Amino acid sequence: PPLIEQLVVTGEGDALDEKLIRQAEALLDFILAPDYRKSVINNLGKSGGLARTLRFTLAFRTEKRADIDPLTVECVKRQRGELKFDDVEALIEQMHKDAAEARAILAAPPAEDAPSLLPL
């Protein structure tokens, strides 16, 4: 939550910038579990002001977006172990790699010898 607040809320007297809100939404999209994404949003704006407005803006926008189904979340949520990063740029780079890997996993056709999940 502090990272998102720092990204979007540039100053107390300023208005929220739509471009920065979209960047925050893009960061939130890396969180696959809908409940965890909502908890991050709900922890924004504890000090009030523009950060609180940001929390409500993101919460309303999140409700309008379709969530990924639970089976998909279970398939890709554990791609690798926890890593530590020296800087934000390295973290963002790894997040993009993880997202690309998850898309590739989900887009791949099932193996020919994979068991059917449908009743015969």
MOPAC internal coordinates of N, CA, C and O (Angstrom, degrees):
PM7 1SCF
backbone

  N    0.0000 0     0.00 0     0.00 0    0    0    0
  C    1.4479 1     0.00 0     0.00 0    1    0    0
  C    1.5347 1   114.00 1     0.00 0    2    1    0
  O    1.2310 1   119.12 1   138.91 1    3    2    1
  N    1.3400 1   119.28 1   -41.09 1    3    2    1
  C    1.4700 1   117.88 1   179.72 1    5    3    2
  C    1.5325 1   112.66 1   -62.76 1    6    5    3
  O    1.2310 1   120.24 1   144.23 1    7    6    5
  N    1.3260 1   117.14 1   -35.77 1    7    6    5
  C    1.4671 1   120.60 1   179.08 1    9    7    6
  C    1.5264 1   110.37 1   -62.35 1   10    9    7
  O    1.2310 1   120.55 1   136.16 1   11   10    9
  N    1.3129 1   116.56 1   -43.84 1   11   10    9
  C    1.4638 1   120.66 1  -179.44 1   13   11   10
  C    1.5192 1   110.38 1   -67.07 1   14   13   11
  O    1.2310 1   120.14 1   138.13 1   15   14   13
  N    1.3209 1   117.34 1   -41.87 1   15   14   13
  C    1.4653 1   120.26 1   177.46 1   17   15   14
  C    1.5207 1   110.95 1   -60.97 1   18   17   15
  O    1.2310 1   120.05 1   134.71 1   19   18   17
  N    1.3212 1   117.50 1   -45.29 1   19   18   17
  C    1.4616 1   120.79 1  -179.32 1   21   19   18
  C    1.5176 1   111.78 1   -65.14 1   22   21   19
  O    1.2310 1   120.35 1   147.45 1   23   22   21
  N    1.3298 1   116.93 1   -32.55 1   23   22   21
  C    1.4583 1   120.87 1   179.63 1   25   23   22
  C    1.5224 1   111.39 1   -69.19 1   26   25   23
  O    1.2310 1   120.38 1   137.14 1   27   26   25
  N    1.3227 1   116.88 1   -42.86 1   27   26   25
  C    1.4633 1   121.06 1  -170.51 1   29   27   26
  C    1.5256 1   113.53 1   -94.65 1   30   29   27
  O    1.2310 1   120.11 1   137.82 1   31   30   29
  N    1.3135 1   117.39 1   -42.18 1   31   30   29
  C    1.4664 1   120.99 1  -175.79 1   33   31   30
  C    1.5243 1   107.54 1   -89.55 1   34   33   31
  O    1.2310 1   121.17 1   -80.97 1   35   34   33
  N    1.3266 1   115.37 1    99.03 1   35   34   33
  C    1.4667 1   120.58 1  -175.42 1   37   35   34
  C    1.5208 1   112.95 1   -86.32 1   38   37   35
  O    1.2310 1   120.51 1   155.14 1   39   38   37
  N    1.3043 1   116.62 1   -24.86 1   39   38   37
  C    1.4683 1   120.83 1   179.10 1   41   39   38
  C    1.5107 1   109.14 1  -168.49 1   42   41   39
  O    1.2310 1   119.95 1   -29.96 1   43   42   41
  N    1.3073 1   117.70 1   150.04 1   43   42   41
  C    1.4666 1   121.08 1  -175.14 1   45   43   42
  C    1.5250 1   112.27 1   -65.21 1   46   45   43
  O    1.2310 1   119.60 1   148.62 1   47   46   45
  N    1.3136 1   118.37 1   -31.38 1   47   46   45
  C    1.4557 1   120.53 1  -178.23 1   49   47   46
  C    1.5198 1   113.92 1   -84.11 1   50   49   47
  O    1.2310 1   120.19 1   167.60 1   51   50   49
  N    1.3093 1   117.24 1   -12.40 1   51   50   49
  C    1.4611 1   121.14 1  -176.75 1   53   51   50
  C    1.5279 1   111.14 1   -82.97 1   54   53   51
  O    1.2310 1   121.38 1   -18.85 1   55   54   53
  N    1.3284 1   114.97 1   161.15 1   55   54   53
  C    1.4649 1   120.88 1   172.42 1   57   55   54
  C    1.5264 1   108.33 1   -89.51 1   58   57   55
  O    1.2310 1   120.54 1   -18.00 1   59   58   57
  N    1.3176 1   116.58 1   162.00 1   59   58   57
  C    1.4552 1   120.34 1   177.15 1   61   59   58
  C    1.5271 1   109.78 1   -68.83 1   62   61   59
  O    1.2310 1   120.62 1   -41.39 1   63   62   61
  N    1.3185 1   116.43 1   138.61 1   63   62   61
  C    1.4600 1   122.91 1  -179.23 1   65   63   62
  C    1.5264 1   108.75 1   -97.69 1   66   65   63
  O    1.2310 1   120.50 1   -55.52 1   67   66   65
  N    1.3326 1   116.65 1   124.48 1   67   66   65
  C    1.4614 1   121.93 1  -177.96 1   69   67   66
  C    1.5297 1   112.02 1   -57.47 1   70   69   67
  O    1.2310 1   120.25 1   140.94 1   71   70   69
  N    1.3080 1   117.13 1   -39.06 1   71   70   69
  C    1.4683 1   120.97 1   179.81 1   73   71   70
  C    1.5354 1   110.41 1   -62.51 1   74   73   71
  O    1.2310 1   120.14 1   138.53 1   75   74   73
  N    1.3188 1   117.34 1   -41.47 1   75   74   73
  C    1.4568 1   121.19 1   179.47 1   77   75   74
  C    1.5279 1   111.53 1   -70.83 1   78   77   75
  O    1.2310 1   120.39 1   145.60 1   79   78   77
  N    1.3152 1   116.87 1   -34.40 1   79   78   77
  C    1.4671 1   119.97 1   176.64 1   81   79   78
  C    1.5223 1   109.90 1   -64.20 1   82   81   79
  O    1.2310 1   120.24 1   138.67 1   83   82   81
  N    1.3199 1   117.15 1   -41.33 1   83   82   81
  C    1.4703 1   120.35 1   177.29 1   85   83   82
  C    1.5204 1   111.44 1   -62.60 1   86   85   83
  O    1.2310 1   119.98 1   142.34 1   87   86   85
  N    1.3240 1   117.64 1   -37.66 1   87   86   85
  C    1.4654 1   120.33 1   177.24 1   89   87   86
  C    1.5330 1   110.19 1   -64.94 1   90   89   87
  O    1.2310 1   120.56 1   140.62 1   91   90   89
  N    1.3196 1   116.54 1   -39.38 1   91   90   89
  C    1.4680 1   120.04 1   177.26 1   93   91   90
  C    1.5234 1   110.09 1   -64.17 1   94   93   91
  O    1.2310 1   120.24 1   139.05 1   95   94   93
  N    1.3299 1   117.15 1   -40.95 1   95   94   93
  C    1.4647 1   120.47 1   177.18 1   97   95   94
  C    1.5220 1   111.17 1   -62.77 1   98   97   95
  O    1.2310 1   120.49 1   142.70 1   99   98   97
  N    1.3249 1   116.67 1   -37.30 1   99   98   97
  C    1.4693 1   120.21 1   177.92 1  101   99   98
  C    1.5285 1   110.41 1   -64.23 1  102  101   99
  O    1.2310 1   119.86 1   141.10 1  103  102  101
  N    1.3244 1   117.88 1   -38.90 1  103  102  101
  C    1.4624 1   120.52 1   176.07 1  105  103  102
  C    1.5263 1   110.74 1   -65.66 1  106  105  103
  O    1.2310 1   120.44 1   138.44 1  107  106  105
  N    1.3121 1   116.76 1   -41.56 1  107  106  105
  C    1.4618 1   120.13 1   179.68 1  109  107  106
  C    1.5228 1   111.91 1   -65.38 1  110  109  107
  O    1.2310 1   120.08 1   152.42 1  111  110  109
  N    1.3243 1   117.45 1   -27.58 1  111  110  109
  C    1.4616 1   121.03 1   178.75 1  113  111  110
  C    1.5222 1   112.70 1   -63.94 1  114  113  111
  O    1.2310 1   120.08 1   160.67 1  115  114  113
  N    1.3286 1   117.44 1   -19.33 1  115  114  113
  C    1.4553 1   120.55 1   177.08 1  117  115  114
  C    1.5333 1   111.81 1   -73.43 1  118  117  115
  O    1.2310 1   120.54 1   164.48 1  119  118  117
  N    1.3171 1   116.58 1   -15.52 1  119  118  117
  C    1.4650 1   120.82 1   177.63 1  121  119  118
  C    1.5221 1   107.29 1   -87.82 1  122  121  119
  O    1.2310 1   120.40 1   -70.52 1  123  122  121
  N    1.3187 1   116.84 1   109.48 1  123  122  121
  C    1.4586 1   120.91 1  -173.72 1  125  123  122
  C    1.5201 1   113.54 1   -74.09 1  126  125  123
  O    1.2310 1   119.97 1   141.15 1  127  126  125
  N    1.3093 1   117.66 1   -38.85 1  127  126  125
  C    1.4628 1   120.18 1  -176.17 1  129  127  126
  C    1.5266 1   110.43 1   -77.20 1  130  129  127
  O    1.2310 1   120.15 1   -59.62 1  131  130  129
  N    1.3322 1   117.32 1   120.38 1  131  130  129
  C    1.4709 1   120.70 1  -178.21 1  133  131  130
  C    1.5263 1   113.48 1   -57.99 1  134  133  131
  O    1.2310 1   120.03 1   140.92 1  135  134  133
  N    1.3202 1   117.54 1   -39.08 1  135  134  133
  C    1.4689 1   120.02 1  -179.33 1  137  135  134
  C    1.5244 1   111.23 1   -65.88 1  138  137  135
  O    1.2310 1   120.32 1   140.40 1  139  138  137
  N    1.3289 1   116.99 1   -39.60 1  139  138  137
  C    1.4632 1   119.75 1   179.89 1  141  139  138
  C    1.5276 1   109.96 1   -69.29 1  142  141  139
  O    1.2310 1   120.41 1   140.67 1  143  142  141
  N    1.3371 1   116.82 1   -39.33 1  143  142  141
  C    1.4616 1   120.86 1   177.18 1  145  143  142
  C    1.5303 1   109.83 1   -59.27 1  146  145  143
  O    1.2310 1   120.42 1   136.53 1  147  146  145
  N    1.3224 1   116.80 1   -43.47 1  147  146  145
  C    1.4666 1   120.80 1   179.35 1  149  147  146
  C    1.5275 1   111.31 1   -65.51 1  150  149  147
  O    1.2310 1   120.49 1   143.29 1  151  150  149
  N    1.3336 1   116.66 1   -36.71 1  151  150  149
  C    1.4684 1   118.29 1   179.52 1  153  151  150
  C    1.5202 1   111.35 1   -67.27 1  154  153  151
  O    1.2310 1   120.32 1   144.57 1  155  154  153
  N    1.3385 1   117.00 1   -35.43 1  155  154  153
  C    1.4642 1   119.75 1   176.02 1  157  155  154
  C    1.5249 1   109.76 1   -63.48 1  158  157  155
  O    1.2310 1   120.50 1   133.99 1  159  158  157
  N    1.3213 1   116.65 1   -46.01 1  159  158  157
  C    1.4676 1   120.96 1   179.52 1  161  159  158
  C    1.5279 1   110.61 1   -61.61 1  162  161  159
  O    1.2310 1   120.22 1   137.75 1  163  162  161
  N    1.3296 1   117.18 1   -42.25 1  163  162  161
  C    1.4593 1   120.71 1  -178.26 1  165  163  162
  C    1.5203 1   112.97 1   -67.77 1  166  165  163
  O    1.2310 1   119.62 1   163.11 1  167  166  165
  N    1.3212 1   118.33 1   -16.89 1  167  166  165
  C    1.4635 1   121.34 1   177.52 1  169  167  166
  C    1.5225 1   112.64 1   -92.16 1  170  169  167
  O    1.2310 1   119.90 1  -177.92 1  171  170  169
  N    1.3084 1   117.79 1     2.08 1  171  170  169
  C    1.4624 1   121.33 1   175.05 1  173  171  170
  C    1.5268 1   109.14 1   -80.51 1  174  173  171
  O    1.2310 1   120.57 1   -26.02 1  175  174  173
  N    1.3118 1   116.51 1   153.98 1  175  174  173
  C    1.4546 1   121.80 1   169.31 1  177  175  174
  C    1.5001 1   116.31 1    69.17 1  178  177  175
  O    1.2310 1   119.68 1  -151.41 1  179  178  177
  N    1.3113 1   118.22 1    28.59 1  179  178  177
  C    1.4692 1   120.52 1   179.18 1  181  179  178
  C    1.5238 1   111.53 1   -64.83 1  182  181  179
  O    1.2310 1   120.54 1   154.44 1  183  182  181
  N    1.3465 1   116.58 1   -25.56 1  183  182  181
  C    1.4652 1   119.91 1  -179.24 1  185  183  182
  C    1.5254 1   112.53 1   -88.62 1  186  185  183
  O    1.2310 1   120.22 1   175.75 1  187  186  185
  N    1.3363 1   117.18 1    -4.25 1  187  186  185
  C    1.4600 1   120.63 1   179.25 1  189  187  186
  C    1.5180 1   112.43 1    88.43 1  190  189  187
  O    1.2310 1   120.68 1    16.03 1  191  190  189
  N    1.2999 1   116.30 1  -163.97 1  191  190  189
  C    1.4603 1   122.23 1   178.06 1  193  191  190
  C    1.5208 1   113.05 1    68.11 1  194  193  191
  O    1.2310 1   121.04 1    34.17 1  195  194  193
  N    1.3347 1   115.62 1  -145.83 1  195  194  193
  C    1.4631 1   120.99 1  -178.00 1  197  195  194
  C    1.5208 1   112.66 1   -63.47 1  198  197  195
  O    1.2310 1   119.93 1   147.82 1  199  198  197
  N    1.3172 1   117.74 1   -32.18 1  199  198  197
  C    1.4588 1   120.58 1   178.86 1  201  199  198
  C    1.5302 1   110.47 1   -63.05 1  202  201  199
  O    1.2310 1   120.42 1   143.25 1  203  202  201
  N    1.3212 1   116.80 1   -36.75 1  203  202  201
  C    1.4717 1   120.62 1   176.85 1  205  203  202
  C    1.5300 1   110.27 1   -67.40 1  206  205  203
  O    1.2310 1   120.47 1   139.45 1  207  206  205
  N    1.3219 1   116.71 1   -40.55 1  207  206  205
  C    1.4573 1   120.86 1   175.98 1  209  207  206
  C    1.5277 1   110.29 1   -61.52 1  210  209  207
  O    1.2310 1   120.78 1   139.32 1  211  210  209
  N    1.3274 1   116.11 1   -40.68 1  211  210  209
  C    1.4593 1   121.03 1   177.02 1  213  211  210
  C    1.5253 1   110.45 1   -59.98 1  214  213  211
  O    1.2310 1   120.13 1   136.77 1  215  214  213
  N    1.3349 1   117.35 1   -43.23 1  215  214  213
  C    1.4690 1   120.85 1   179.36 1  217  215  214
  C    1.5191 1   110.67 1   -57.43 1  218  217  215
  O    1.2310 1   119.97 1   133.03 1  219  218  217
  N    1.3286 1   117.66 1   -46.97 1  219  218  217
  C    1.4628 1   120.39 1  -179.13 1  221  219  218
  C    1.5341 1   110.89 1   -67.20 1  222  221  219
  O    1.2310 1   120.42 1   140.82 1  223  222  221
  N    1.3265 1   116.81 1   -39.18 1  223  222  221
  C    1.4663 1   120.46 1   179.29 1  225  223  222
  C    1.5278 1   110.51 1   -61.02 1  226  225  223
  O    1.2310 1   120.56 1   131.10 1  227  226  225
  N    1.3311 1   116.54 1   -48.90 1  227  226  225
  C    1.4673 1   120.12 1  -179.30 1  229  227  226
  C    1.5299 1   111.24 1   -66.97 1  230  229  227
  O    1.2310 1   120.08 1   142.97 1  231  230  229
  N    1.3221 1   117.46 1   -37.03 1  231  230  229
  C    1.4661 1   120.55 1   179.64 1  233  231  230
  C    1.5235 1   110.51 1   -63.55 1  234  233  231
  O    1.2310 1   119.79 1   135.11 1  235  234  233
  N    1.3312 1   118.00 1   -44.89 1  235  234  233
  C    1.4630 1   120.13 1   179.91 1  237  235  234
  C    1.5280 1   111.31 1   -67.33 1  238  237  235
  O    1.2310 1   120.28 1   140.99 1  239  238  237
  N    1.3103 1   117.06 1   -39.01 1  239  238  237
  C    1.4600 1   119.75 1   179.19 1  241  239  238
  C    1.5252 1   111.41 1   -68.60 1  242  241  239
  O    1.2310 1   120.04 1   144.35 1  243  242  241
  N    1.3131 1   117.53 1   -35.65 1  243  242  241
  C    1.4613 1   121.12 1  -179.56 1  245  243  242
  C    1.5219 1   110.70 1   -66.01 1  246  245  243
  O    1.2310 1   120.39 1   142.99 1  247  246  245
  N    1.3182 1   116.86 1   -37.01 1  247  246  245
  C    1.4599 1   120.17 1   179.12 1  249  247  246
  C    1.5203 1   111.54 1   -62.34 1  250  249  247
  O    1.2310 1   119.84 1   149.84 1  251  250  249
  N    1.3238 1   117.90 1   -30.16 1  251  250  249
  C    1.4615 1   121.89 1  -178.36 1  253  251  250
  C    1.5251 1   112.62 1   -80.05 1  254  253  251
  O    1.2310 1   120.31 1   161.69 1  255  254  253
  N    1.3404 1   117.00 1   -18.31 1  255  254  253
  C    1.4591 1   120.87 1  -176.62 1  257  255  254
  C    1.5258 1   110.25 1   -87.04 1  258  257  255
  O    1.2310 1   121.05 1   -34.76 1  259  258  257
  N    1.2987 1   115.60 1   145.24 1  259  258  257
  C    1.4652 1   120.27 1   177.29 1  261  259  258
  C    1.5275 1   109.41 1   -77.62 1  262  261  259
  O    1.2310 1   120.97 1   -48.09 1  263  262  261
  N    1.3172 1   115.75 1   131.91 1  263  262  261
  C    1.4560 1   120.09 1   178.31 1  265  263  262
  C    1.5236 1   110.02 1   -85.49 1  266  265  263
  O    1.2310 1   121.33 1   -24.63 1  267  266  265
  N    1.3066 1   115.07 1   155.37 1  267  266  265
  C    1.4514 1   121.30 1   176.32 1  269  267  266
  C    1.5266 1   107.31 1   -72.07 1  270  269  267
  O    1.2310 1   120.28 1   -37.51 1  271  270  269
  N    1.3216 1   117.08 1   142.49 1  271  270  269
  C    1.4557 1   119.71 1  -177.99 1  273  271  270
  C    1.5334 1   110.89 1   -66.87 1  274  273  271
  O    1.2310 1   119.69 1   -26.28 1  275  274  273
  N    1.3332 1   118.19 1   153.72 1  275  274  273
  C    1.4669 1   121.73 1  -175.12 1  277  275  274
  C    1.5225 1   114.22 1   -60.12 1  278  277  275
  O    1.2310 1   119.67 1   145.43 1  279  278  277
  N    1.3257 1   118.24 1   -34.57 1  279  278  277
  C    1.4582 1   120.39 1   179.96 1  281  279  278
  C    1.5227 1   110.63 1   -63.93 1  282  281  279
  O    1.2310 1   120.51 1   139.12 1  283  282  281
  N    1.3180 1   116.63 1   -40.88 1  283  282  281
  C    1.4550 1   120.77 1   177.57 1  285  283  282
  C    1.5205 1   110.84 1   -61.82 1  286  285  283
  O    1.2310 1   120.62 1   137.72 1  287  286  285
  N    1.3134 1   116.43 1   -42.28 1  287  286  285
  C    1.4652 1   120.54 1   178.88 1  289  287  286
  C    1.5200 1   110.03 1   -59.84 1  290  289  287
  O    1.2310 1   120.15 1   134.23 1  291  290  289
  N    1.3264 1   117.31 1   -45.77 1  291  290  289
  C    1.4631 1   120.56 1  -179.29 1  293  291  290
  C    1.5256 1   111.77 1   -63.24 1  294  293  291
  O    1.2310 1   120.25 1   147.39 1  295  294  293
  N    1.3215 1   117.13 1   -32.61 1  295  294  293
  C    1.4714 1   120.77 1  -177.89 1  297  295  294
  C    1.5259 1   112.71 1   -70.18 1  298  297  295
  O    1.2310 1   119.80 1   146.75 1  299  298  297
  N    1.3056 1   117.98 1   -33.25 1  299  298  297
  C    1.4646 1   119.60 1  -171.91 1  301  299  298
  C    1.5247 1   115.07 1  -118.84 1  302  301  299
  O    1.2310 1   119.32 1   178.71 1  303  302  301
  N    1.3304 1   118.89 1    -1.29 1  303  302  301
  C    1.4673 1   117.86 1  -172.90 1  305  303  302
  C    1.5247 1   113.54 1   -72.75 1  306  305  303
  O    1.2310 1   119.57 1   160.03 1  307  306  305
  N    1.3095 1   118.42 1   -19.97 1  307  306  305
  C    1.4667 1   120.10 1   179.54 1  309  307  306
  C    1.5317 1   109.11 1  -118.06 1  310  309  307
  O    1.2310 1   120.66 1  -106.25 1  311  310  309
  N    1.3129 1   116.35 1    73.75 1  311  310  309
  C    1.4569 1   121.56 1   179.66 1  313  311  310
  C    1.5199 1   111.67 1   -82.18 1  314  313  311
  O    1.2310 1   120.55 1   146.25 1  315  314  313
  N    1.3041 1   116.55 1   -33.75 1  315  314  313
  C    1.4608 1   120.64 1  -175.29 1  317  315  314
  C    1.5173 1   108.50 1  -157.98 1  318  317  315
  O    1.2310 1   121.08 1    -9.63 1  319  318  317
  N    1.3105 1   115.54 1   170.37 1  319  318  317
  C    1.4548 1   120.91 1   177.64 1  321  319  318
  C    1.5193 1   111.10 1   -76.31 1  322  321  319
  O    1.2310 1   121.10 1    -3.26 1  323  322  321
  N    1.3160 1   115.50 1   176.74 1  323  322  321
  C    1.4627 1   121.21 1  -179.55 1  325  323  322
  C    1.5236 1   110.26 1   -72.60 1  326  325  323
  O    1.2310 1   120.96 1   -41.33 1  327  326  325
  N    1.3210 1   115.77 1   138.67 1  327  326  325
  C    1.4606 1   122.44 1   178.07 1  329  327  326
  C    1.5196 1   109.44 1  -122.43 1  330  329  327
  O    1.2310 1   120.74 1   -27.10 1  331  330  329
  N    1.3071 1   116.19 1   152.90 1  331  330  329
  C    1.4737 1   121.50 1   173.55 1  333  331  330
  C    1.5237 1   107.17 1  -111.02 1  334  333  331
  O    1.2310 1   120.82 1   -34.29 1  335  334  333
  N    1.3257 1   116.03 1   145.71 1  335  334  333
  C    1.4558 1   121.51 1  -175.41 1  337  335  334
  C    1.5216 1   110.44 1  -123.41 1  338  337  335
  O    1.2310 1   121.34 1   -33.57 1  339  338  337
  N    1.3285 1   115.04 1   146.43 1  339  338  337
  C    1.4615 1   120.78 1  -179.97 1  341  339  338
  C    1.5182 1   112.57 1   -76.47 1  342  341  339
  O    1.2310 1   120.67 1   150.77 1  343  342  341
  N    1.3553 1   116.32 1   -29.23 1  343  342  341
  C    1.4601 1   119.38 1  -178.35 1  345  343  342
  C    1.5275 1   110.11 1  -151.73 1  346  345  343
  O    1.2310 1   120.90 1    -9.24 1  347  346  345
  N    1.3074 1   115.89 1   170.76 1  347  346  345
  C    1.4620 1   122.02 1  -177.18 1  349  347  346
  C    1.5314 1   111.34 1   -65.62 1  350  349  347
  O    1.2310 1   120.28 1   143.74 1  351  350  349
  N    1.3140 1   117.08 1   -36.26 1  351  350  349
  C    1.4649 1   120.25 1  -178.84 1  353  351  350
  C    1.5254 1   111.15 1   -61.47 1  354  353  351
  O    1.2310 1   120.14 1   138.29 1  355  354  353
  N    1.3378 1   117.33 1   -41.71 1  355  354  353
  C    1.4614 1   121.04 1   178.55 1  357  355  354
  C    1.5267 1   110.72 1   -65.54 1  358  357  355
  O    1.2310 1   120.50 1   141.93 1  359  358  357
  N    1.3245 1   116.64 1   -38.07 1  359  358  357
  C    1.4589 1   120.99 1   176.91 1  361  359  358
  C    1.5272 1   110.82 1   -62.87 1  362  361  359
  O    1.2310 1   120.41 1   132.43 1  363  362  361
  N    1.3132 1   116.82 1   -47.57 1  363  362  361
  C    1.4691 1   120.92 1  -179.42 1  365  363  362
  C    1.5226 1   110.59 1   -62.73 1  366  365  363
  O    1.2310 1   120.05 1   138.45 1  367  366  365
  N    1.3151 1   117.50 1   -41.55 1  367  366  365
  C    1.4727 1   121.49 1   178.10 1  369  367  366
  C    1.5328 1   110.31 1   -59.76 1  370  369  367
  O    1.2310 1   120.37 1   135.10 1  371  370  369
  N    1.3288 1   116.90 1   -44.90 1  371  370  369
  C    1.4686 1   120.29 1   179.48 1  373  371  370
  C    1.5237 1   110.95 1   -66.10 1  374  373  371
  O    1.2310 1   119.95 1   143.34 1  375  374  373
  N    1.3253 1   117.70 1   -36.66 1  375  374  373
  C    1.4617 1   120.89 1   178.25 1  377  375  374
  C    1.5275 1   110.73 1   -62.81 1  378  377  375
  O    1.2310 1   120.59 1   140.07 1  379  378  377
  N    1.3282 1   116.47 1   -39.93 1  379  378  377
  C    1.4743 1   119.75 1   177.21 1  381  379  378
  C    1.5213 1   110.99 1   -65.74 1  382  381  379
  O    1.2310 1   120.18 1   139.98 1  383  382  381
  N    1.3362 1   117.27 1   -40.02 1  383  382  381
  C    1.4665 1   120.74 1   177.34 1  385  383  382
  C    1.5301 1   110.49 1   -63.05 1  386  385  383
  O    1.2310 1   120.71 1   135.88 1  387  386  385
  N    1.3385 1   116.25 1   -44.12 1  387  386  385
  C    1.4617 1   120.59 1   179.69 1  389  387  386
  C    1.5240 1   111.20 1   -62.47 1  390  389  387
  O    1.2310 1   120.52 1   137.58 1  391  390  389
  N    1.3238 1   116.61 1   -42.42 1  391  390  389
  C    1.4659 1   120.56 1  -179.97 1  393  391  390
  C    1.5216 1   110.57 1   -64.02 1  394  393  391
  O    1.2310 1   120.12 1   137.96 1  395  394  393
  N    1.3388 1   117.37 1   -42.04 1  395  394  393
  C    1.4663 1   121.08 1   178.86 1  397  395  394
  C    1.5277 1   110.31 1   -63.94 1  398  397  395
  O    1.2310 1   120.44 1   138.83 1  399  398  397
  N    1.3288 1   116.76 1   -41.17 1  399  398  397
  C    1.4694 1   120.25 1   178.99 1  401  399  398
  C    1.5273 1   110.94 1   -64.50 1  402  401  399
  O    1.2310 1   120.38 1   138.30 1  403  402  401
  N    1.3255 1   116.89 1   -41.70 1  403  402  401
  C    1.4636 1   120.57 1   178.88 1  405  403  402
  C    1.5274 1   110.72 1   -63.87 1  406  405  403
  O    1.2310 1   120.31 1   137.80 1  407  406  405
  N    1.3314 1   117.01 1   -42.20 1  407  406  405
  C    1.4736 1   120.04 1   177.60 1  409  407  406
  C    1.5217 1   110.83 1   -61.58 1  410  409  407
  O    1.2310 1   120.39 1   138.87 1  411  410  409
  N    1.3261 1   116.86 1   -41.13 1  411  410  409
  C    1.4670 1   121.10 1   179.97 1  413  411  410
  C    1.5304 1   110.37 1   -64.92 1  414  413  411
  O    1.2310 1   120.21 1   138.41 1  415  414  413
  N    1.3257 1   117.21 1   -41.59 1  415  414  413
  C    1.4689 1   120.71 1   178.72 1  417  415  414
  C    1.5222 1   110.17 1   -61.92 1  418  417  415
  O    1.2310 1   120.65 1   134.58 1  419  418  417
  N    1.3254 1   116.36 1   -45.42 1  419  418  417
  C    1.4614 1   120.27 1  -176.62 1  421  419  418
  C    1.5163 1   113.14 1   -73.47 1  422  421  419
  O    1.2310 1   120.04 1   155.19 1  423  422  421
  N    1.3327 1   117.54 1   -24.81 1  423  422  421
  C    1.4609 1   120.92 1  -178.87 1  425  423  422
  C    1.5207 1   112.49 1   -87.22 1  426  425  423
  O    1.2310 1   119.86 1   162.70 1  427  426  425
  N    1.3225 1   117.87 1   -17.30 1  427  426  425
  C    1.4617 1   120.91 1  -176.86 1  429  427  426
  C    1.5227 1   110.38 1   -67.85 1  430  429  427
  O    1.2310 1   120.56 1   -41.41 1  431  430  429
  N    1.3303 1   116.54 1   138.59 1  431  430  429
  C    1.4653 1   118.83 1   176.77 1  433  431  430
  C    1.5291 1   109.94 1   -69.49 1  434  433  431
  O    1.2310 1   119.81 1   -27.09 1  435  434  433
  N    1.3349 1   117.98 1   152.91 1  435  434  433
  C    1.4640 1   119.70 1   179.79 1  437  435  434
  C    1.5256 1   110.62 1   -66.39 1  438  437  435
  O    1.2310 1   121.30 1   -29.27 1  439  438  437
  N    1.3101 1   115.12 1   150.73 1  439  438  437
  C    1.4637 1   119.78 1   177.69 1  441  439  438
  C    1.5199 1   109.24 1   -64.60 1  442  441  439
  O    1.2310 1   120.88 1   -30.19 1  443  442  441
  N    1.3235 1   115.93 1   149.81 1  443  442  441
  C    1.4689 1   119.32 1  -177.11 1  445  443  442
  C    1.5203 1   112.50 1   -63.41 1  446  445  443
  O    1.2310 1   120.02 1   149.49 1  447  446  445
  N    1.3302 1   117.57 1   -30.51 1  447  446  445
  C    1.4579 1   120.59 1  -178.96 1  449  447  446
  C    1.5285 1   112.29 1   -94.94 1  450  449  447
  O    1.2310 1   120.29 1  -168.98 1  451  450  449
  N    1.3294 1   117.05 1    11.02 1  451  450  449
  C    1.4661 1   120.64 1   179.71 1  453  451  450
  C    1.5323 1   109.05 1   -69.26 1  454  453  451
  O    1.2310 1   120.42 1   -41.43 1  455  454  453
  N    1.3385 1   116.80 1   138.57 1  455  454  453
  C    1.4701 1   118.79 1   179.14 1  457  455  454
  C    1.5173 1   111.12 1   -68.33 1  458  457  455
  O    1.2310 1   120.84 1   -33.27 1  459  458  457
  N    1.3055 1   115.99 1   146.73 1  459  458  457
  C    1.4524 1   120.80 1   179.44 1  461  459  458
  C    1.5274 1   109.10 1   -79.22 1  462  461  459
  O    1.2310 1   120.76 1   -40.29 1  463  462  461
  N    1.3260 1   116.15 1   139.71 1  463  462  461
  C    1.4504 1   120.88 1   176.65 1  465  463  462
  C    1.5217 1   111.55 1   -91.64 1  466  465  463
  O    1.2310 1   120.68 1   174.06 1  467  466  465
  N    1.3274 1   116.30 1    -5.94 1  467  466  465
  C    1.4529 1   121.03 1  -179.24 1  469  467  466
  C    1.5242 1   109.99 1   -90.82 1  470  469  467
  O    1.2310 1   119.47 1   -37.87 1  471  470  469
  N    1.3316 1   118.63 1   142.13 1  471  470  469
  C    1.4682 1   119.69 1   177.72 1  473  471  470
  C    1.5171 1   110.18 1   -66.78 1  474  473  471
  O    1.2310 1   121.23 1   -37.51 1  475  474  473
  N    1.3092 1   115.25 1   142.49 1  475  474  473
  C    1.4774 1   120.18 1  -179.81 1  477  475  474
  C    1.4991 1   111.46 1   -90.48 1  478  477  475
  O    1.2310 1   120.10 1   180.00 1  479  478  477

